Amino acid sequence: MSDLKSMFETAVAESKNLAERPSNDTLLQIYSLYKQGTSGDATGKRPGMFDMVGRAKFDAWAKLKGTGQDDAMQQYVDLINSLK
């Protein structure tokens, strides 16, 4: 488990230094996998319709409901590695 956590933390650091800015869809995927990996299933109230960015982020995270935190961390690492 600690090996996965260290790989995840390394990937988080590397995500800030990617050569190109990922597409918005990819950024949402990165965000949602990070949130699922660190916090588990989405909590709180869904943002209102005028907060389009917040709503998109929440919806992307909510789609991962039921995904284990370890699985989300591994998917995050794999995604960041594919973007390097």
ABEGO torsion letter per residue (X at the ends): XAAAAAAAAAAAAAAAABABBBBAAAAAAAAAAAAAAAAEBBBEBBBBAABAAAAAAAAAAAAABGBBAAAAAAAAAAAAAAAX
